[in-house]
Each structure stands twice: as structure tokens, then as C-alpha cells.
Amino acid sequence: MSAPQYPRLIATDLDGTLVRSDGTVSERTRAAVLAAQAAGSVFVMVTARPPRWLHDLSYLVGGHGVAIVANGAILYDVLRRKAIRTRLIDPTVALEVAHAIRAAIPDVQFAIERPDRYGQEPVYLNRWPKPDDTLIADVEVLVAEPAAKLLVRHPSLHSDDLLALVNPVVGQRVTASHSGGHGLVEISATGVSKAAMLADFAATQGISAAETIAFGDSVNDLPMLAWAGTSYGVANAHPEVLALVDRIAPANDEDGVAAVLEGFFQPLK
């Protein structure tokens, strides 16, 4: 790093990386993030989560007030609860892709994340509580409006195996990845990634990739980790992540992000 001798931008995934396996953010991690922000670094959460799952972490958002959510499809103002910028899947493309996937993998189930609403097929196996306004409908209705993500779930396949089946079916029409969820592949518009939205955000802050450190644990983090000047995979990360990153941090349950940040910044008392 050139002067100052600390990262100007800190970008981190949440689940499996910053967040512990029990869904909490430790006090140690909170203190490390706040210390980094106090020293002048820009901290940004870059996650597959939908916007509604960021509100409980609003205390980690710095002066810029935003987070990158839905795998880079949405730049989200956490405090105002408003999407600032979106890169959504065209409904025609989403329907073509859904039909092609179902023809090739008949047992799949579909759900969608729009910037302001979640929807799923009646048969979709939802592993988290559904919002009260969940749209329950066939996939043709779900994708009738632009979506941030088309979720593809299979009841028995591992996410790696499902992604391997989905990728040749969708080709270049969309971007397919996964965030470590069980039997889940997440589809975004072509060109959408955590890296793409992070690069745009960094430019608005006058910060380069070389001045950025990034943390991740799963396949959907790979583009962001490749873009950042210095990349860290937590010890519990997917093998592809560990093969790519510059450095390995302790596991998420050992506060790996905090451990790295403490090497740059003195925690606040």
C-alpha cells in the first residue's frame, strides 16, 4: 500500500466471512470496523443478501451509508432503505433462462429477489422466514418484472454440482454463481458481479483497486477478490477462493476479518 499505510477501501462479504456461523457479528469485529472507519478507511459490505437483510447491520455502514447487495445487482442506501442503482434481469431473458433450466434439470424450484419484493413458486423450499408480502406464484409471474436475482434451488444437489449443470444451460445470457447456500444457485444479469458494482463504488470515492482489500469465502466472491489489490479468504472458504486469494485470514468464527484489520488499525476503546 502507498501512503497512508492502510487500505483506503475495505470490502467484505458477510455470511461465512464477516458474520459468524450463528448469524452474529462479534464485538471484536464491530470494534475493528469502527476503528478502520475512524482512521479514514471506507468500509463497505458486499453481499448476496437482499436489501431487507441489511437493516440489522446498519451500525456498520460508514458515512457513505450504502451497501452492495444481491451479488452486485443493487447499490443500496441502508439508512434510507432505498435502492440507489440497480442492474436487473430483463423479464424476457429471465423467462427464457428459467424454462431452459427447468427443461434440463426438472426438479429445480425458482424464487426471485426484486429490489423491493421477494417471490417464490409454491413448491420452493425456503430455508428462511418469508416476508409478509411474499409473492407466491408460478415462475412466469415471478419474472414478469425485472429481478435482481433469479434463485434456482434443487432439493438434493450440492451448490457446486448445480452450478456446473446450470452454467452450460444459461451460457452468456446471464451470470450464474452461488454463495455457499445448500443446493442454491443465484442468477444475475449479464455482467453483474460484486466486483463490477464495487469498482463503480470505489470510483465514486476516488479509490483504486490497488488501495482496496477484500474479504470473501465463496464462489460469488471470486470476481471481487480478483479485482482488489489485496485479497483475503477466510480459512473456512471454498477451495476456489483459497486457491485465488493473496492471503488467508482466520475463519469467520475466529473473527478473521477483525484479526486482519487489527493489524492496520488500533481498536477503539
LOTIPA-39234 format. One line per field, with one value per residue (C-alpha): residue number from 1; residue in one letter; z, y, x. Coordinates in pm, whole numbers, plus 50000, padded with zeros to 5 digits. Each point is the difference from the previous one (the first is absolute). Layout:
REM LOTIPA-39234
num	c(NUM_...) .
residuo	c(A_...) .
w	c(Z_...) .
v	c(Y_...) .
u	c(X_...) .
//
This chain:
REM LOTIPA-39234
num	c(1_2_3_4_5_6_7_8_9_10_11_12_13_14_15_16_17_18_19_20_21_22_23_24_25_26_27_28_29_30_31_32_33_34_35_36_37_38_39_40_41_42_43_44_45_46_47_48_49_50_51_52_53_54_55_56_57_58_59_60_61_62_63_64_65_66_67_68_69_70_71_72_73_74_75_76_77_78_79_80_81_82_83_84_85_86_87_88_89_90_91_92_93_94_95_96_97_98_99_100_101_102_103_104_105_106_107_108_109_110_111_112_113_114_115_116_117_118_119_120_121_122_123_124_125_126_127_128_129_130_131_132_133_134_135_136_137_138_139_140_141_142_143_144_145_146_147_148_149_150_151_152_153_154_155_156_157_158_159_160_161_162_163_164_165_166_167_168_169_170_171_172_173_174_175_176_177_178_179_180_181_182_183_184_185_186_187_188_189_190_191_192_193_194_195_196_197_198_199_200_201_202_203_204_205_206_207_208_209_210_211_212_213_214_215_216_217_218_219_220_221_222_223_224_225_226_227_228_229_230_231_232_233_234_235_236_237_238_239_240_241_242_243_244_245_246_247_248_249_250_251_252_253_254_255_256_257_258_259_260_261_262_263_264_265_266_267_268_269) .
residuo	c(M_S_A_P_Q_Y_P_R_L_I_A_T_D_L_D_G_T_L_V_R_S_D_G_T_V_S_E_R_T_R_A_A_V_L_A_A_Q_A_A_G_S_V_F_V_M_V_T_A_R_P_P_R_W_L_H_D_L_S_Y_L_V_G_G_H_G_V_A_I_V_A_N_G_A_I_L_Y_D_V_L_R_R_K_A_I_R_T_R_L_I_D_P_T_V_A_L_E_V_A_H_A_I_R_A_A_I_P_D_V_Q_F_A_I_E_R_P_D_R_Y_G_Q_E_P_V_Y_L_N_R_W_P_K_P_D_D_T_L_I_A_D_V_E_V_L_V_A_E_P_A_A_K_L_L_V_R_H_P_S_L_H_S_D_D_L_L_A_L_V_N_P_V_V_G_Q_R_V_T_A_S_H_S_G_G_H_G_L_V_E_I_S_A_T_G_V_S_K_A_A_M_L_A_D_F_A_A_T_Q_G_I_S_A_A_E_T_I_A_F_G_D_S_V_N_D_L_P_M_L_A_W_A_G_T_S_Y_G_V_A_N_A_H_P_E_V_L_A_L_V_D_R_I_A_P_A_N_D_E_D_G_V_A_A_V_L_E_G_F_F_Q_P_L_K) .
w	c(50000_49925_50267_50210_50104_50039_49751_49880_49920_50190_49824_50166_49944_50295_50051_50042_50008_50233_50162_50228_49931_50263_49805_50235_49960_50295_50211_49892_49634_50067_50180_49719_49734_50197_50057_49627_49927_50268_49840_49666_49812_49809_50107_49780_50035_49674_50030_49830_50259_49886_50127_50285_50161_50044_50236_50317_49897_49930_50286_49783_49711_49991_49895_49643_50131_49734_49947_49688_50011_49788_49867_49856_49839_50246_50158_50306_50238_50326_50213_49761_49895_49634_49693_49847_49694_49857_49731_49951_49787_49703_50041_49654_50068_50348_49862_49723_50248_50252_49736_49871_50348_50085_49673_50079_50377_50061_50381_50041_50190_49934_50205_49922_50180_49871_50151_50208_50012_50033_49813_49965_49840_50229_50010_50075_50307_50192_50271_50155_50119_49712_50006_50061_49647_49827_49648_49962_49633_49703_49856_49704_50243_50217_49711_49843_50150_50002_50278_50181_50035_49875_50264_49884_50270_49976_50283_49995_49789_50154_49886_49813_49809_49927_49871_49775_49846_49975_49840_49663_49980_50054_49809_49972_50035_50377_50275_50225_50330_50355_50349_50177_50057_50002_49652_49890_49691_49964_49656_49920_49682_49770_50130_50351_50276_50334_49824_49740_50251_50240_49726_49927_50370_50043_49710_50167_50306_49794_50102_49778_50009_50122_50308_50080_50211_49964_50206_49887_50038_49705_49622_49957_50168_49741_49764_50290_50143_49659_49958_50337_50042_50297_50051_50308_50025_50341_50102_49962_49640_49688_49848_49691_50223_50194_49671_49871_50291_50095_50369_50232_50311_50299_49959_50036_50340_50109_49892_49704_49853_50336_50042_49671_50066_50344_49819_49837_50258_50377_50129_50160_50379) .
v	c(50000_50352_50271_49992_49653_49856_49904_50290_49763_49685_49780_49690_49729_49933_49644_49757_50286_50292_49836_49699_49670_50080_50311_50253_50265_49989_50302_49954_50029_50300_50177_49923_50136_50318_50050_49972_50255_50235_49983_50108_49674_49946_49678_49841_49680_49804_49716_49762_50100_50187_50357_49904_49789_50300_50211_49826_50078_50368_50086_49873_50234_50295_50359_49897_49811_49730_49630_49787_49729_49723_49899_50345_50054_50277_50291_50052_50293_49809_50295_50130_49646_50092_49856_50253_49803_49672_49756_49769_49696_50073_49809_49843_49871_49879_49798_49846_49903_49857_49785_49877_49908_49817_49806_49890_49950_49918_49997_50363_50257_50375_50317_50364_50301_50335_50321_50034_49656_49630_49733_49622_49708_49814_49697_50200_49874_50320_49964_50339_50170_50156_50370_50068_50138_49702_49945_49633_49921_49795_50100_50173_50248_50030_50120_50225_50298_50061_49809_50048_49623_49685_49731_49640_49734_49625_49772_49771_50136_50180_50363_49926_49716_50202_50290_49763_49892_50351_50176_49822_50042_50377_50079_50374_50104_50054_49966_49694_49949_49884_50127_49667_49942_49637_49901_50362_50186_50374_50155_50367_50205_49962_50194_50033_49905_50122_50120_50210_50195_50028_50150_50257_50082_50030_50243_50227_50005_50073_49667_49751_49623_50017_50190_49740_49685_49750_49702_49706_49634_49875_49971_50323_50186_49892_50300_50247_49826_50002_50373_50118_50093_49763_49711_49791_49673_49890_49658_49843_50122_49800_49830_50223_50306_49867_49925_50354_50235_50173_49918_49779_50145_49806_49849_50203_49843_50115_50362_49978_50338_50167_49828_50148_50347_50009_49975_50333_50183_50034_49890_50274_49988) .
u	c(50000_50121_49960_49796_50118_49653_49729_49787_49713_49901_49743_49864_49747_49770_49878_50286_50250_49925_49698_50045_49828_49737_49899_50161_50268_50238_50086_50360_49901_49778_50286_50244_49766_49931_50373_50064_49730_50131_50345_49856_49951_49678_49829_49734_49798_49979_49752_49760_49739_49689_49951_49766_50274_50233_49793_50122_50358_49947_50239_50286_49922_50238_49942_49918_49694_49984_50056_50037_49734_49847_50344_50059_49661_49906_50184_49783_49962_49967_49893_49734_49904_50014_50169_50237_50109_49877_50107_49705_49918_49776_49670_50022_50350_49904_49707_50209_50269_49752_49832_50336_50120_49680_50014_50356_49955_49631_50010_50111_49795_50005_49982_50081_50135_49882_50138_49685_49837_50070_49806_50006_49825_49757_50235_50316_50183_50062_50265_49926_49680_49809_49907_49633_49956_50164_49869_49904_49957_50120_50334_49832_49845_50309_50217_49737_50186_50377_50172_50330_50045_49836_50054_50028_49969_50034_49887_50304_50288_50298_50029_50326_49833_49688_50210_50190_49669_49854_50297_49996_49622_49997_50319_50070_49636_50040_50260_49967_50179_49942_50069_50033_49630_49887_49885_49964_50122_49950_49953_50060_49999_50298_50299_49865_50241_50120_50314_49820_49792_50294_50216_49730_49965_50377_50015_49744_50228_50310_50154_50181_50005_50362_49883_49733_50001_49717_49882_49788_49920_49796_49982_49804_50288_50258_49962_50023_50305_50168_49929_50131_50364_50028_49760_49932_49814_49886_50130_49654_49970_49916_50309_49981_50021_50298_50177_49947_50061_50323_49966_49797_49837_49867_49653_49683_49930_50346_49933_50236_49908_50054_50335_50124_49860_50163_50333_49927_49793_50002_49658_49793_49971) .
//
